Amino acid sequence: MSVAAGRASPTRERLLVAARELIETGGYASASVVAIAERTGVAAATLYRHFPSKEELFIEVFRDVCEGEVRAMQAAADAAGPGAVERLEAVLATFARRALRNRPQAWALLAEPVDPLVDAERLAYRRRYAEAIEGELRAAIDAGEIPRQDVVFTAAALVGGCGEALVGPLSSGAGGEDVVASIRAFVRRAIGSEPR
């Protein structure tokens, strides 16, 4: 069966689920082709009938997980109310809280050494997160909630800063709501908003 023909197959979906489950519990390092195949109940070579490479499988898992994170951050923004600063703070606090709840998966998404193809996808999603934050920053500037600033630079700094701030707690198992509170305070200071 060709990769194209296998795009919607039940086996392909089971491979994706197995890879995601392994990554969620042990990061990319735990998701070997053999482990994915065993978890799915197929031969290791079957993976390559459905994906050109293990990296392509990982990219698809990465995209799916990141889309879920984007939806969760959008829902947090919508629930935060009309204030643009509160919306922005809610987006980054939600990202942090979700990362701390699933540390192996968050480590894999943020910092685990990966194949260059997966790393390129990681950078594309960081850019997508930054674009969403740019919109919130523009809204906060337009509402007079924060001073004028380079929203592209600030958004990239927020995404990078928050991601980097989570690396230590994710790798050590330390932190929780104190980390989320620190990220909220960091966001307000970084964008020039009044502290609460």
Residue frames as a rotation matrix with the C-alpha (Angstrom) as fourth column:
MET 1
0.585 0.811 0.000 0.00
0.811 -0.585 0.000 0.00
0.000 0.000 -1.000 0.00
SER 2
-0.211 -0.659 0.722 1.35
0.590 -0.675 -0.443 3.43
0.779 0.333 0.531 -0.85
VAL 3
-0.842 -0.133 -0.523 1.68
0.511 -0.510 -0.692 6.22
-0.175 -0.850 0.497 1.69
ALA 4
-0.821 0.568 -0.055 -1.01
-0.552 -0.768 0.324 8.20
0.141 0.296 0.945 -0.16
ALA 5
-0.195 0.785 -0.588 -3.39
-0.188 0.558 0.808 5.24
0.963 0.268 0.039 -0.18
GLY 6
-0.239 0.022 -0.971 -2.83
0.782 0.597 -0.179 4.69
0.576 -0.802 -0.160 3.53
ARG 7
-0.772 -0.162 0.615 -3.67
-0.068 -0.940 -0.333 8.26
0.632 -0.299 0.715 4.58
ALA 8
-0.141 0.817 0.559 -7.07
-0.905 -0.336 0.263 7.40
0.403 -0.469 0.786 6.03
SER 9
-0.028 0.132 -0.991 -6.51
-0.053 0.990 0.133 3.80
0.998 0.057 -0.021 7.04
PRO 10
0.907 0.395 0.146 -7.31
-0.189 0.073 0.979 2.52
0.377 -0.916 0.141 10.53
THR 11
0.527 -0.788 -0.320 -3.74
0.845 0.526 0.096 1.20
0.093 -0.321 0.943 10.86
ARG 12
-0.280 -0.619 0.734 -2.35
0.516 -0.742 -0.428 4.64
0.809 0.259 0.527 10.09
GLU 13
0.333 0.497 0.802 -4.57
-0.418 -0.684 0.598 6.18
0.845 -0.534 -0.020 12.75
ARG 14
0.969 -0.010 -0.248 -3.50
0.208 0.577 0.790 3.53
0.135 -0.817 0.561 15.28
LEU 15
0.095 -0.995 0.032 0.16
0.921 0.075 -0.381 4.30
0.377 0.066 0.924 14.50
LEU 16
-0.224 -0.113 0.968 -0.48
0.023 -0.994 -0.110 8.00
0.974 -0.003 0.225 15.13
VAL 17
0.730 0.562 0.388 -2.27
-0.393 -0.119 0.912 7.28
0.559 -0.818 0.134 18.41
ALA 18
0.785 -0.484 -0.387 0.50
0.612 0.705 0.358 4.94
0.100 -0.518 0.850 19.57
ALA 19
-0.201 -0.900 0.387 3.22
0.747 -0.396 -0.534 7.45
0.634 0.181 0.752 18.71
ARG 20
0.017 0.279 0.960 1.33
-0.297 -0.916 0.271 10.23
0.955 -0.289 0.067 20.49
GLU 21
0.931 0.365 -0.004 0.81
-0.122 0.322 0.939 8.10
0.344 -0.873 0.345 23.61
LEU 22
0.453 -0.841 -0.298 4.49
0.878 0.478 -0.016 7.18
0.156 -0.254 0.954 23.74
ILE 23
-0.365 -0.573 0.734 5.56
0.450 -0.799 -0.400 10.81
0.815 0.184 0.549 23.25
GLU 24
0.387 0.613 0.689 3.09
-0.343 -0.598 0.724 11.96
0.856 -0.517 -0.021 25.93
THR 25
0.997 0.066 -0.032 4.61
0.001 0.426 0.905 9.62
0.073 -0.902 0.425 28.50
GLY 26
0.502 -0.865 0.008 8.28
0.552 0.328 0.767 9.53
-0.665 -0.381 0.642 27.55
GLY 27
0.214 -0.411 -0.886 9.02
-0.504 -0.824 0.260 12.08
-0.837 0.391 -0.383 24.86
TYR 28
0.619 -0.002 -0.785 10.33
-0.778 0.132 -0.614 11.40
0.105 0.991 0.080 21.37
ALA 29
-0.434 -0.901 -0.025 13.13
-0.882 0.430 -0.191 9.22
0.183 -0.061 -0.981 22.70
SER 30
-0.527 0.281 0.802 10.60
-0.364 0.778 -0.511 6.64
-0.768 -0.562 -0.308 23.91
ALA 31
0.539 0.838 -0.089 8.79
-0.368 0.139 -0.920 6.49
-0.758 0.528 0.383 20.57
SER 32
-0.646 -0.762 -0.053 11.02
-0.443 0.318 0.838 4.17
-0.622 0.565 -0.543 18.57
VAL 33
-0.309 0.505 -0.806 9.65
-0.866 0.201 0.458 2.47
0.394 0.840 0.375 15.46
VAL 34
-0.697 0.004 -0.717 9.70
0.129 0.984 -0.120 -0.85
0.705 -0.177 -0.687 17.33
ALA 35
-0.891 0.366 -0.269 7.83
0.254 -0.089 -0.963 0.61
-0.376 -0.926 -0.013 20.34
ILE 36
-0.445 0.752 -0.486 5.21
-0.799 -0.579 -0.165 2.23
-0.406 0.315 0.858 18.11
ALA 37
-0.363 0.270 -0.892 4.74
-0.636 0.628 0.449 -1.00
0.681 0.730 -0.057 16.13
GLU 38
-0.851 0.010 -0.525 4.48
0.325 0.795 -0.512 -3.12
0.412 -0.607 -0.680 19.28
ARG 39
-0.785 0.574 -0.231 1.93
-0.063 -0.445 -0.893 -0.77
-0.616 -0.687 0.386 20.81
THR 40
-0.232 0.686 -0.689 -0.06
-0.942 -0.334 -0.016 -0.87
-0.241 0.646 0.724 17.56
GLY 41
0.187 0.261 0.947 0.25
-0.210 0.952 -0.221 -4.65
-0.960 -0.158 0.233 17.11
VAL 42
0.991 0.062 -0.118 1.88
-0.126 0.132 -0.983 -4.49
-0.045 0.989 0.139 13.68
ALA 43
0.389 -0.908 0.154 5.30
0.915 0.400 0.050 -5.23
-0.107 0.121 0.987 12.23
ALA 44
-0.012 -0.491 -0.871 7.80
0.356 -0.816 0.455 -2.35
-0.934 -0.305 0.184 12.37
ALA 45
-0.874 -0.371 0.314 7.96
0.398 -0.174 0.901 -2.22
-0.279 0.912 0.300 8.56
THR 46
-0.022 0.959 0.282 4.23
0.996 -0.004 0.090 -1.42
0.088 0.283 -0.955 8.49
LEU 47
0.259 0.072 -0.963 4.97
0.449 -0.892 0.054 2.10
-0.855 -0.447 -0.264 9.75
TYR 48
-0.619 -0.642 -0.453 6.84
-0.097 -0.509 0.855 2.83
-0.780 0.573 0.253 6.53
ARG 49
-0.638 0.514 0.573 3.84
0.765 0.338 0.548 1.80
0.088 0.788 -0.609 4.43
HIS 50
0.432 0.894 -0.117 1.89
0.898 -0.414 0.149 4.64
0.085 -0.170 -0.982 6.03
PHE 51
0.882 -0.250 -0.400 4.61
-0.108 -0.933 0.343 7.27
-0.459 -0.259 -0.850 6.58
PRO 52
0.762 -0.634 -0.128 7.72
-0.156 0.012 -0.988 8.02
0.628 0.773 -0.090 4.48
SER 53
-0.392 -0.900 -0.193 9.79
0.118 0.159 -0.980 8.09
0.912 -0.407 0.044 7.68
LYS 54
-0.098 0.277 -0.956 9.53
0.981 0.190 -0.046 8.11
0.169 -0.942 -0.290 11.46
GLU 55
-0.862 -0.286 -0.418 10.19
0.370 -0.919 -0.135 11.85
-0.346 -0.271 0.898 11.31
GLU 56
-0.755 0.647 0.109 7.13
-0.238 -0.424 0.874 12.36
0.611 0.634 0.474 9.08
LEU 57
0.030 0.733 -0.680 5.05
0.644 0.506 0.574 10.45
0.764 -0.455 -0.457 11.62
PHE 58
-0.346 -0.244 -0.906 6.44
0.909 -0.326 -0.259 12.66
-0.232 -0.913 0.335 14.40
ILE 59
-0.999 -0.003 0.045 5.66
0.018 -0.947 0.320 15.80
0.041 0.320 0.946 12.40
GLU 60
-0.332 0.943 -0.024 2.05
-0.001 0.026 1.000 14.73
0.943 0.332 -0.008 12.06
VAL 61
0.140 0.321 -0.937 1.82
0.916 0.316 0.246 13.98
0.375 -0.893 -0.250 15.78
PHE 62
-0.698 -0.502 -0.510 3.50
0.659 -0.729 -0.185 17.31
-0.279 -0.466 0.840 16.55
ARG 63
-0.868 0.409 0.282 1.03
-0.120 -0.722 0.681 19.21
0.482 0.557 0.676 14.35
ASP 64
0.010 0.930 -0.367 -1.93
0.340 0.342 0.876 17.50
0.940 -0.134 -0.313 15.96
VAL 65
0.008 -0.075 -0.997 -0.72
1.000 0.029 0.006 18.21
0.028 -0.997 0.076 19.49
CYS 66
-0.876 -0.410 -0.252 0.11
0.419 -0.908 0.022 21.82
-0.238 -0.087 0.967 18.64
GLU 67
-0.581 0.757 0.300 -3.30
-0.019 -0.381 0.924 22.36
0.814 0.531 0.235 17.05
GLY 68
0.268 0.651 -0.710 -4.81
0.731 0.343 0.590 21.21
0.628 -0.677 -0.384 20.36
GLU 69
-0.344 -0.479 -0.807 -2.63
0.882 -0.459 -0.104 23.71
-0.321 -0.748 0.581 22.21
VAL 70
-0.963 0.034 0.266 -3.69
0.103 -0.869 0.484 26.51
0.247 0.494 0.834 19.85
ARG 71
-0.113 0.994 -0.009 -7.37
0.203 0.032 0.979 25.65
0.973 0.108 -0.205 20.47
ALA 72
0.236 0.168 -0.957 -6.84
0.946 0.185 0.266 25.58
0.222 -0.968 -0.115 24.24
MET 73
-0.697 -0.550 -0.461 -5.06
0.636 -0.771 -0.042 28.95
-0.332 -0.322 0.886 24.21
GLN 74
-0.789 0.486 0.375 -7.81
-0.019 -0.630 0.777 30.48
0.613 0.606 0.506 22.04
ALA 75
0.190 0.884 -0.426 -10.47
0.514 0.280 0.811 29.15
0.836 -0.373 -0.401 24.42
ALA 76
-0.088 -0.309 -0.947 -8.56
0.983 -0.182 -0.032 30.66
-0.163 -0.933 0.319 27.36
ALA 77
-0.963 -0.264 0.046 -8.41
0.267 -0.932 0.244 34.02
-0.021 0.247 0.969 25.59
ASP 78
-0.434 0.877 0.205 -12.13
0.030 -0.214 0.976 33.91
0.901 0.430 0.066 24.85
ALA 79
0.334 0.574 -0.748 -12.94
0.731 0.344 0.590 33.02
0.596 -0.743 -0.304 28.47
ALA 80
-0.510 -0.668 -0.541 -10.71
0.860 -0.392 -0.327 35.79
0.006 -0.632 0.775 29.86
GLY 81
0.363 0.717 -0.595 -13.10
0.645 -0.654 -0.395 38.52
-0.673 -0.240 -0.700 28.86
PRO 82
0.889 0.184 0.420 -12.74
0.451 -0.509 -0.733 41.68
0.079 0.841 -0.535 26.84
GLY 83
0.735 -0.648 -0.200 -9.50
-0.468 -0.698 0.543 43.11
-0.491 -0.305 -0.816 28.28
ALA 84
0.768 -0.457 -0.449 -6.66
-0.330 0.319 -0.888 42.51
0.549 0.830 0.094 25.83
VAL 85
-0.259 -0.894 0.365 -4.00
-0.843 0.025 -0.538 42.29
0.472 -0.447 -0.760 28.56
GLU 86
-0.027 0.323 0.946 -6.09
-0.774 0.592 -0.224 39.74
-0.632 -0.739 0.234 30.46
ARG 87
0.922 0.366 -0.123 -6.57
-0.346 0.645 -0.681 37.77
-0.170 0.671 0.721 27.25
LEU 88
0.384 -0.868 -0.315 -2.83
-0.516 0.081 -0.852 37.76
0.766 0.489 -0.418 26.56
GLU 89
-0.397 -0.498 0.771 -2.02
-0.915 0.155 -0.371 36.79
0.065 -0.853 -0.517 30.11
ALA 90
0.381 0.648 0.659 -4.60
-0.644 0.698 -0.313 33.97
-0.663 -0.305 0.683 29.97
VAL 91
0.856 -0.101 -0.506 -3.11
-0.402 0.484 -0.777 32.60
0.324 0.869 0.373 26.73
LEU 92
-0.050 -0.986 -0.162 0.41
-0.516 0.164 -0.841 32.31
0.855 0.042 -0.517 28.14
ALA 93
-0.380 -0.009 0.925 -0.74
-0.901 0.231 -0.368 31.12
-0.210 -0.973 -0.095 31.58
THR 94
0.698 0.685 0.210 -2.82
-0.587 0.715 -0.381 28.40
-0.411 0.143 0.901 29.90
PHE 95
0.582 -0.578 -0.572 0.16
-0.384 0.425 -0.820 27.32
0.717 0.697 0.025 27.82
ALA 96
-0.446 -0.810 0.380 2.28
-0.707 0.058 -0.705 27.09
0.549 -0.583 -0.599 30.99
ARG 97
-0.084 0.501 0.862 -0.37
-0.883 0.364 -0.297 25.30
-0.462 -0.785 0.412 33.03
ARG 98
0.883 0.436 -0.171 -0.97
-0.460 0.739 -0.492 22.72
-0.088 0.513 0.854 30.30
ALA 99
0.238 -0.885 -0.401 2.78
-0.454 0.264 -0.851 22.17
0.859 0.384 -0.338 29.89
LEU 100
-0.561 -0.496 0.663 3.22
-0.794 0.092 -0.601 21.58
0.237 -0.864 -0.445 33.60
ARG 101
0.310 0.749 0.585 0.32
-0.799 0.539 -0.266 19.09
-0.515 -0.385 0.766 33.61
ASN 102
0.952 -0.043 0.302 1.95
0.187 0.865 -0.466 16.97
-0.242 0.501 0.831 30.88
ARG 103
0.490 -0.833 -0.256 5.66
-0.489 -0.506 0.710 17.48
-0.721 -0.223 -0.656 31.34
PRO 104
-0.261 -0.653 0.711 7.02
0.337 0.628 0.701 14.73
-0.905 0.423 0.056 29.03
GLN 105
0.316 0.446 0.838 4.87
0.938 -0.013 -0.347 15.93
-0.144 0.895 -0.422 26.14
ALA 106
0.985 0.047 -0.165 5.70
0.040 -0.998 -0.042 19.58
-0.167 0.035 -0.985 26.81
TRP 107
0.181 -0.983 -0.003 9.41
-0.235 -0.047 0.971 18.76
-0.955 -0.175 -0.239 27.00
ALA 108
-0.221 -0.212 0.952 9.11
0.752 0.585 0.305 17.01
-0.621 0.783 0.030 23.63
LEU 109
0.629 0.561 0.537 7.31
0.776 -0.493 -0.393 20.00
0.044 0.664 -0.746 22.11
LEU 110
0.988 -0.139 -0.070 9.62
-0.122 -0.970 0.209 22.65
-0.097 -0.198 -0.975 23.56
ALA 111
0.476 -0.872 0.118 13.10
-0.852 -0.423 0.307 21.36
-0.218 -0.247 -0.944 24.10
GLU 112
0.485 -0.325 0.812 13.81
0.021 0.932 0.361 17.69
-0.874 -0.158 0.459 23.44
PRO 113
-0.494 -0.691 -0.528 16.52
-0.605 -0.162 0.779 17.22
-0.624 0.705 -0.338 20.80
VAL 114
0.436 0.725 0.533 14.79
0.068 0.564 -0.823 16.05
-0.897 0.395 0.197 17.64
ASP 115
-0.138 -0.367 0.920 15.38
0.922 0.293 0.255 15.42
-0.363 0.883 0.298 13.96
PRO 116
-0.897 -0.289 -0.334 15.86
0.175 -0.927 0.332 18.64
-0.405 0.240 0.882 11.94
LEU 117
-0.669 0.716 0.199 12.51
0.219 -0.066 0.973 18.10
0.710 0.695 -0.113 10.15
VAL 118
0.221 0.739 -0.637 10.65
0.887 0.120 0.446 18.00
0.406 -0.663 -0.629 13.47
ASP 119
-0.325 -0.420 -0.847 12.66
0.753 -0.657 0.036 20.97
-0.572 -0.627 0.530 14.74
ALA 120
-0.977 0.026 0.210 11.64
0.132 -0.700 0.701 22.97
0.166 0.713 0.681 11.66
GLU 121
-0.129 0.991 -0.046 8.01
0.469 0.102 0.877 22.19
0.874 0.092 -0.478 12.49
ARG 122
0.087 0.064 -0.994 8.64
0.988 -0.136 0.078 23.31
-0.130 -0.989 -0.075 16.08
LEU 123
-0.794 -0.454 -0.404 9.90
0.401 -0.891 0.214 26.66
-0.457 0.008 0.889 14.79
ALA 124
-0.743 0.593 0.311 6.87
0.143 -0.313 0.939 27.03
0.654 0.742 0.147 12.50
TYR 125
0.208 0.870 -0.446 4.51
0.735 0.162 0.658 26.54
0.645 -0.465 -0.606 15.44
ARG 126
-0.262 -0.345 -0.902 6.43
0.848 -0.527 -0.045 28.98
-0.460 -0.777 0.430 17.61
ARG 127
-0.993 -0.092 0.072 5.88
0.116 -0.817 0.564 31.49
0.007 0.569 0.822 14.83
ARG 128
-0.323 0.946 0.043 2.18
0.330 0.070 0.941 30.63
0.887 0.318 -0.334 14.76
TYR 129
0.185 0.329 -0.926 1.91
0.981 -0.007 0.193 31.15
0.057 -0.944 -0.325 18.53
ALA 130
-0.652 -0.516 -0.555 3.72
0.554 -0.824 0.115 34.47
-0.517 -0.233 0.824 18.16
GLU 131
-0.851 0.382 0.360 1.30
0.136 -0.501 0.855 35.58
0.506 0.777 0.374 15.44
ALA 132
0.142 0.932 -0.332 -1.65
0.687 0.149 0.711 34.91
0.713 -0.330 -0.619 17.76
ILE 133
0.077 -0.197 -0.978 0.04
0.922 -0.359 0.144 36.94
-0.379 -0.912 0.154 20.49
GLU 134
-0.908 -0.389 0.156 0.74
0.416 -0.795 0.441 39.76
-0.047 0.466 0.884 18.02
GLY 135
-0.320 0.879 0.353 -3.01
0.348 -0.237 0.907 40.11
0.881 0.413 -0.230 17.54
GLU 136
0.496 0.478 -0.725 -3.60
0.831 -0.019 0.557 40.38
0.252 -0.878 -0.406 21.28
LEU 137
-0.371 -0.709 -0.600 -0.78
0.790 -0.580 0.197 42.93
-0.488 -0.401 0.775 21.60
ARG 138
-0.852 0.109 0.512 -2.27
0.309 -0.684 0.660 45.06
0.422 0.721 0.550 18.81
ALA 139
0.167 0.986 -0.023 -5.66
0.507 -0.066 0.859 44.93
0.845 -0.155 -0.511 20.54
ALA 140
0.338 -0.104 -0.935 -4.07
0.924 -0.153 0.351 46.01
-0.180 -0.983 0.044 23.84
ILE 141
-0.768 -0.627 -0.132 -2.28
0.567 -0.761 0.314 48.91
-0.297 0.166 0.940 22.14
ASP 142
-0.619 0.598 0.509 -5.45
0.271 -0.445 0.854 49.98
0.737 0.666 0.113 20.31
ALA 143
0.438 0.825 -0.358 -7.38
0.607 0.021 0.794 49.87
0.662 -0.565 -0.491 23.61
GLY 144
0.276 -0.415 0.867 -4.73
-0.459 -0.849 -0.260 52.02
0.844 -0.326 -0.425 25.30
GLU 145
0.989 0.145 -0.004 -3.92
-0.075 0.532 0.843 49.22
0.125 -0.834 0.538 27.76
ILE 146
0.381 -0.925 0.005 -0.21
0.674 0.281 0.683 49.13
-0.633 -0.257 0.730 26.92
PRO 147
0.178 -0.381 -0.907 2.27
-0.398 -0.871 0.288 51.48
-0.900 0.310 -0.307 25.26
ARG 148
0.878 0.028 -0.477 3.08
-0.475 0.161 -0.865 51.31
0.052 0.987 0.155 21.55
GLN 149
0.023 -0.877 0.481 5.78
-0.541 0.393 0.743 48.76
-0.841 -0.277 -0.466 20.79
ASP 150
-0.430 -0.254 -0.866 7.12
-0.871 0.369 0.324 46.46
0.238 0.894 -0.380 18.11
VAL 151
0.412 0.728 0.548 4.48
-0.851 0.522 -0.055 43.74
-0.326 -0.444 0.835 18.41
VAL 152
0.745 -0.202 -0.635 6.41
-0.268 0.782 -0.563 41.25
0.611 0.590 0.528 16.25
PHE 153
-0.336 -0.942 0.006 9.47
-0.291 0.098 -0.952 41.54
0.896 -0.322 -0.307 18.48
THR 154
-0.422 0.217 0.880 7.48
-0.907 -0.112 -0.407 41.51
0.010 -0.970 0.243 21.74
ALA 155
0.682 0.732 0.006 5.42
-0.731 0.681 -0.042 38.49
-0.035 0.024 0.999 20.68
ALA 156
0.471 -0.592 -0.654 8.54
-0.089 0.706 -0.703 36.53
0.878 0.389 0.280 19.72
ALA 157
-0.569 -0.710 0.415 10.18
-0.453 -0.151 -0.879 37.49
0.686 -0.688 -0.236 23.02
LEU 158
-0.025 0.647 0.762 7.11
-0.989 0.094 -0.112 36.38
-0.144 -0.756 0.638 24.98
VAL 159
0.866 0.337 -0.369 6.89
-0.423 0.888 -0.180 33.02
0.267 0.312 0.912 23.22
GLY 160
0.180 -0.894 -0.409 10.62
0.019 0.419 -0.908 32.42
0.983 0.156 0.093 23.55
GLY 161
-0.542 -0.409 0.734 10.83
-0.639 -0.367 -0.676 33.71
0.546 -0.835 -0.062 27.12
CYS 162
0.276 0.727 0.629 7.87
-0.948 0.313 0.055 31.70
-0.157 -0.611 0.776 28.37
GLY 163
0.842 -0.007 -0.539 9.08
-0.215 0.913 -0.347 28.57
0.495 0.408 0.767 26.61
GLU 164
-0.136 -0.983 -0.126 12.57
-0.052 0.134 -0.990 28.97
0.989 -0.128 -0.070 28.04
ALA 165
-0.388 0.046 0.921 11.18
-0.874 -0.334 -0.352 29.68
0.292 -0.941 0.170 31.51
LEU 166
0.654 0.718 0.238 9.35
-0.755 0.640 0.142 26.35
-0.050 -0.273 0.961 31.39
VAL 167
0.333 -0.562 -0.757 12.39
-0.355 0.669 -0.653 24.26
0.874 0.486 0.024 30.42
GLY 168
-0.689 -0.648 0.326 13.79
-0.514 0.120 -0.849 24.13
0.511 -0.752 -0.416 33.96
PRO 169
-0.264 0.652 0.711 10.53
-0.851 0.189 -0.489 23.17
-0.454 -0.734 0.505 35.67
LEU 170
0.685 0.538 -0.492 9.74
-0.717 0.620 -0.319 20.63
0.133 0.572 0.810 32.95
SER 171
0.144 -0.718 -0.681 13.09
-0.286 0.629 -0.723 18.90
0.947 0.299 -0.115 33.28
SER 172
-0.803 -0.538 0.255 13.24
-0.359 0.094 -0.929 19.01
0.476 -0.837 -0.269 37.08
GLY 173
-0.295 0.784 -0.546 9.62
0.657 0.581 0.480 18.28
0.694 -0.217 -0.687 37.92
ALA 174
-0.681 -0.004 -0.732 9.54
0.634 -0.504 -0.587 21.40
-0.367 -0.864 0.346 40.11
GLY 175
-0.931 0.264 -0.254 7.05
-0.308 -0.939 0.155 24.22
-0.197 0.222 0.955 40.04
GLY 176
-0.432 0.882 0.187 3.36
0.894 0.446 -0.039 24.47
-0.118 0.150 -0.982 39.46
GLU 177
0.608 0.761 0.226 1.05
0.775 -0.631 0.044 27.40
0.176 0.149 -0.973 40.03
ASP 178
0.442 -0.536 -0.720 4.02
0.242 -0.702 0.670 29.46
-0.864 -0.470 -0.181 41.26
VAL 179
-0.659 -0.658 0.365 5.53
0.496 -0.016 0.868 29.11
-0.565 0.753 0.337 37.78
VAL 180
-0.086 0.729 0.679 2.22
0.947 -0.151 0.283 30.13
0.308 0.667 -0.678 36.19
ALA 181
0.781 0.366 -0.506 2.01
0.550 -0.786 0.281 33.17
-0.295 -0.498 -0.816 38.50
SER 182
-0.066 -0.895 -0.442 5.56
0.229 -0.444 0.866 34.15
-0.971 -0.044 0.234 37.58
ILE 183
-0.657 -0.112 0.745 4.75
0.743 0.065 0.666 33.87
-0.123 0.992 0.041 33.88
ARG 184
0.435 0.874 0.217 1.69
0.877 -0.466 0.119 36.08
0.205 0.138 -0.969 34.36
ALA 185
0.654 -0.252 -0.713 3.83
0.268 -0.805 0.530 38.71
-0.708 -0.537 -0.459 36.11
PHE 186
-0.451 -0.879 0.155 6.52
0.405 -0.046 0.913 38.43
-0.796 0.474 0.377 33.42
VAL 187
-0.246 0.447 0.860 3.96
0.959 -0.016 0.283 38.97
0.140 0.894 -0.425 30.66
ARG 188
0.781 0.605 -0.154 2.62
0.623 -0.769 0.144 42.13
-0.031 -0.209 -0.978 32.28
ARG 189
0.358 -0.727 -0.586 6.11
0.103 -0.593 0.799 43.56
-0.928 -0.347 -0.137 32.83
ALA 190
-0.511 -0.654 0.557 7.30
0.573 0.224 0.789 42.63
-0.641 0.722 0.260 29.34
ILE 191
-0.170 0.526 0.833 4.41
0.933 -0.187 0.308 44.37
0.318 0.830 -0.459 27.60
GLY 192
-0.893 -0.270 0.359 4.46
0.166 -0.941 -0.293 47.47
0.417 -0.202 0.886 29.81
SER 193
0.121 0.993 0.015 1.18
0.156 -0.034 0.987 46.78
0.980 -0.117 -0.159 31.59
GLU 194
-0.053 -0.035 0.998 0.39
-0.889 -0.453 -0.064 47.83
0.454 -0.891 -0.007 35.13
PRO 195
-0.877 -0.239 -0.416 0.99
-0.038 0.899 -0.437 45.01
0.479 -0.367 -0.797 37.63
ARG 196
0.151 0.978 -0.147 -2.06
0.097 0.133 0.986 43.61
0.984 -0.163 -0.074 39.38
